Structures are given as structure tokens and as C-alpha cells.
Amino acid sequence: MTMSTQHTMRAISQDVLGGPEVLKEVEVERPVPRPNEVLVRVRAAGVNPTDWKHRATGHFLGRPPFVLGWDVSGVVEAVGVGVAAFAPGDEVFGMLPYPFGHGSHAEYVTAPVRALTHKPDGIDHVQAGALPLVSLTAWQALTEHAGLRSGQRVLVHAAAGGVGHAAVQIAKERGAYVIGTASAGKHEFLRGIGVDEAVDYRETDFAEVVKDVDVVLDTIGGETALRSLRVLRPGGVVVSILPVGSDDFYEEAERLGVRAVRMLVDADRSGMETIAKLAGTGKLRATIAGTFPLSAAAEAHAQGETGRTTGKLVLVND
């Protein structure tokens, strides 16, 4: 059976797990929105560490084939039954439900209405496509799980990375004093986004120089999560965005009289509306490390996996 070209689309898929070279451009059936879903013509979609982790290991998704991508910014092409919030032609952005709502590394994707919000006029699709997953992760970690308040001291690990640089801006907007870790070459960047104190993790043991912190955002996991507990004030909290790991993390927290939280980001319209407001007023901005056409997804993955990028990588559909 041949697919009519009118109802097909290009997507980046893979048949096996492996390195960036397993990604390939394929022609697949264009999805149809179900009730309370919209079909979005994808203009830009961020590439995140979770994308290359799933590509290599299958992680939550299991065996391929699958189309990756959780960030999306684009234009509503069609709406399913019962959709009242959006109409065809609306510019929207958001994060597809994590982890099983993936699929934005394509020309079109369907999304539940509640995963999206209107894109602010003041930002372009590349900017909007870069923000959702990292910003929602940071927002949920800092506000929902840590209850961050003005005047508190926050340590952000890998503060120049995707989640890190969003977290710094969100914490500053909430009136926090922010300490960020990054290699020395990124310290000027950190100061530019509002970091009050930068720590070179290559030269310095953060656990020796940082103390009396109320909140730590751990983006690294393992030993970093465990050792972060030592820099907290009594009653402080480490929120780790690495959801799996040793029970030592919780046991050590209890011993020290502090809190340990592991979390996964969750699609959330009210969080996206806050992010849209911050982005629209210039208080939250993604630094774009590079943009790639959809067909060059493998290149974006390879660049991301170096671990040296500052900010976000984005796939763009013309």
C-alpha cells in the first residue's frame, strides 16, 4: 500500500539503538488529532540530553522504531473534537507529555491541548522551541519541589547547560542568590545570565567552598547529588532531575536533617503559561548553541553529546 504524499510527513526515526548515525529521515503517515488534541506543524524543536539518551539506550521508550523530541514550537494545523483553546493558525509551544508523548522531531506532531500554550509574539519559534523541557524542569524543581522563596541561596549544577541556564534565570526572577558550577571558560556567560557566584568544578570541590545553601538543583546525579547534601542548611533540599539512583541519597539526607527529592518533568499548562510570560517579558531566554535543519538531526545529537554546549540545540523546519 502506498501512502499519498498529501498525508505523509518527514520525520527523524531509528530502527536500532546506537550512536547518532542510527538516526535517519523517513516518510511516515501524518498523525490525525484525536479529541482534545491538536495537530501542530513543527517550526522548531529543541534537542535535549534525554533525546540522545533514548536514542542510545531506549531508556523509558524501549525498542525502536520511534521518533524522538519533546520540545515543540509551531502552528496549529488542525484541531480534534472538543478543542476550544486553539484554532488552526495559532502559534503555540510546549512540551509533549514526558516520556511517552515524544515525536516532535518531525514536520508535524499531535499534542494534548493541555501541553501547549500560545507562543508570545516577542519570541521566535527557535527561542520557543528551545525553552519548554528545560524551563518546565527548572520551574517544577525550584518552585513545586523546593518551594524557592526570595532571599534564599541556590546552587545550580552545570549552570551553563540547558536546564541549568533556565534555572538560573528562574531563580533570579524569584529573588534568589544564585551560585552556579561550570568550567572557567563559561563563567562570563554565567555572570551574564545573573549568577552571583561561579564555581569552577574542575579546579574546586564545590562541597568544600559552597555552604549554607537552601536549595540545590542537581542536573548530574550520582556522587554530585550525594555530595550536594553537605552544602545545605538544616531543612534545605537537593532536587535531582536524575530520577533513578542509589538509596544512599535519601538515607544521607535523613542523617543530615535535610531533604532529597528525585523528579521527572511533567507536561503542565500552568507552568507553560508562566514560562510564556517570563519569555514574553524578556526575563527568561534560551541561549541557542546551534540550529540544524531536521535532516541534520544526527549532527545535533553528536554536538550535544560532547557535553560542552552552552544553552540549547534546536532542529528547524523551514
N, C-alpha and C positions, 0 to 999 in steps of 0.2 A: 504494500500500500504506500503510495507516495503522498507526502504532505503538501498541501497547497502553500505556495510561498507567502500568500496573504496572511496565513495563520501560523507562520513559524517565526522564530527569532534566533539570533545568535546568543550563545551562552558559553561560559568557560566551565568545562567539565573535566572529569578524570575517570579512568576505568580502574586504575590501581592506585595504591598508596605509594608515596615516594617523594622525590625532590621536585623542584619547580618544573622540571621538564615533563612531568606527567600531565600537566595542565594543557588542555587543547581547546580550540574553538570548535564548537559543534552547532549544528542546526537542530533545534528542538521545537516541539509544539508550544505555541504561545499559551500561557495559562489563562483561564477564564475566572473572573472573580465570583466567589460564592456569596451567599447572603452575608452582609456586614463586612465584606472585603472590597478593596479597590484594586484595580489593575494600574500599576504605575509604569510609565515609560521612564526608564532609568537614565538620568543625565550624568550622575556621578555616584560612585560607591566607594567608601573607604575600604582599605585593606588593613586588617589588624592581625596581631600575633596569633589570635585564635584561628584565623584562616590558614596560616601555614602549619599550625599545629594539627588541625583537622586534615589538611592535605597529606601530611606525612604519617599520621597515626590513626586517623579515623575517629579518635577521641570519643565524643558523645554520639557521633553520627553513624559509626560502624563502617560497613564496607561500601565503597563507591559502586556505581557512579552517583555523584552528587554535584550540585552547583553551589559553590560557597558564597559568602557575602551576607553580612547582616546590616551594614550601614546602607542607607539609600536616600538620595535626593532626586526628585524628578517631577513629572507632570502626570496628573491623574488622566488616564486614557479612557477608563470605563469604570462604572460602579456596579456592585452587586445589589441584589434586592435589599431594601431597608436602609441603605446608606443615606443619612441625612446631613452628615457633617461636611461632605466634599462633593464636588461636581467635576465632570470632565473639564480639563483645562487648568484646574487648581494646581499651584506649585506646592509640593509637600516634602517633608523629610521626616526621618525617624529611624528607629532600629527595629528590624524584624524580630519576632519573638525568639529569644535565645534559650536553648540552642537549636530548636527544631524548625524555626521559621526561615532558615537560610535560603539564599537563591538570588541575591541582588547583583551578582557578577554576570549580568545578562542584559539584554536590551529591555526586557520587561520583567516585572515581578508582581505577584499579588501580595497584599498585606492586609491584616485586620485593621479596620478603621482606627481602633484604639492605640495602634502602634505609631500612628502618624500625627503630625500637626502641620499647620501652614508654615511654609518657609518665609522668614522675614524678607521683606523687599530689599533691605540693605545688604544682604549677603548673597553671593553667587552659589551655584549648585556645587562647585568644588568644595567651597567652605562648608556648605550644609551637608554634603556627603561625607565630610571628614569628621564631623562633630558627634553624631549620636551615640555610638557604642562607648567611646572613651568618656564622653561627658556624663552619660547616664551612669556609667560605672562609678565615676568620681562623685557625682551628686548623691547616689544612693549610699556609697560608702561613708561619705563625710556627714551628710545630713540625716539619713534614716538610721544608719547603724552606729554612727559615732555621736550624733546629736551635737555637732560642732556649733559652738557659740562664739560671738565676738570676743576678742581678747585672749582666746586660747592659743596655745602653741602646738603647731602641727609639723610633723616630719613627713615629707613625701619622698619615697624612694624612687630612683630613676625619674627625676622630676622633669627631664627634657624629653621623655618618651611620650607616647600618645596619651595614655591615661594620666601620667604624671603632670604633663603641662596643662591639661584641662583641670586637674585637681588643684594645682597652684592657683589658677585664676579664680576658681570657685571659692577656695578657702580665703583668698584675699578679699573677694567681694563680700564674704561673710564677716570680715573684720579680724581674721586670724593673723598671727605672726607665723610666717612660713619658713621652715628650714628644708632645703632640698639637696639630695645627693645626685651627683653627676661627675663625669670626668672633668678635669680642669678646663679643657677647651670649650666646655659648654656653660661655664659659669657666667659669662657675659650674657648669654641667652637667658639664663635663669634670672639674672637681675632685671633684664628687660621685661620679663613677664611678672615681676613682682616679688621674687624670692628675697627674703630678708637676710638669709644666711645660707651660703652654699658650702657643701662639704664634698671634697674630692675623695670618693670612696676608694680610689686606687692608692692614694697616699696615706689616708687616715682611716682608722677604725671608727666608724660613726658611733659605736656603742661607748667609745672612750670620750668622745668630745661633745656628744649631744646629751642633754639631761632635762629633767622637769618638763617633759612633753605630755600634752593632754591626749593627742591623737596621732597615731602613725598610720599612714596608708602604705601597706606593703604590696608592691607590684612584682616582687621577685620570688617570694616563698622560701621554703626550706629553712636553712640556718638564719637567713636575714629576718624572717618572720619571728623566729625564736629569740634572736638577739635583740630585736626591736623592743621586746617586752621590758628589757632592762632600762630603757631610756624614759619610761613612763613615770609620771607622778602616780601616787596611790589613787586608784579609781580610774586611771586612764585606760585607753583602749587601742589595741592594734587591730585594724581591719585589713585582712588579707584578701586580695582578689583571686588568689590561687585556692580553689575550693577543696583541694584534696591534699592530705599530708599527714604527718605523724601526730599522734595524740599528745606528744610532749608539749606542743604549742598550748593546748588547753590546760594541761597539768601544771606547767611552769607559770602560766598566768594566774592560776588559783593560788599557787605558792607565794607569788609576789603581790597578791591583792590587787590585780588589775584584770582587765577583760580581754579576751581573744575572740575574734569573730572571723569566720570564713564566709565568703559570699560569692554568688554569681549574679551578674547583671540581669535585670528583668525588664522586658518591654513595659513602658509606662507613659501614658499620655500626659499626666500632670507633670511628671519630670521633664518630658519633652517640651511642654509649654514653657516651663521655667527656663530651659536651655534656649528656646527660641527667643525669649525675652532678653536674656543675657547677651545672646549673639546679636540680636537686633539693635541693642543699645551699645554694642562695642565692648562689653565687659568680659566677653568670652570669645576667643578667636583661636581657631586651629592654625598652627604653623604647618604649612604644606611642604613636606620634604621632597615631594615629586609627584607629577601626574603622568599617567600612562594610558594609551588607548586600551580599550577592552582586550584587543588581540595581544597586547603585551603583558598580560596578567602574570606570566611566568617571571618576567623581568622584575615586576613589582615585588613578587614573593622573594626573589633572590636578593633584592636590595634590602627588603625588610629583615630578612634572616641574618644579615650581617650584625644586627643589633646595634648599629651605630647611627641610625637615622634620628634626626631631631624632628619631633612632630609626627605628621601623618602622611601616608602614601594613598593616592586616590586613583581609581580607574574612571575613565571618562568616555561616555558615548557621545559622538557628535550628533 
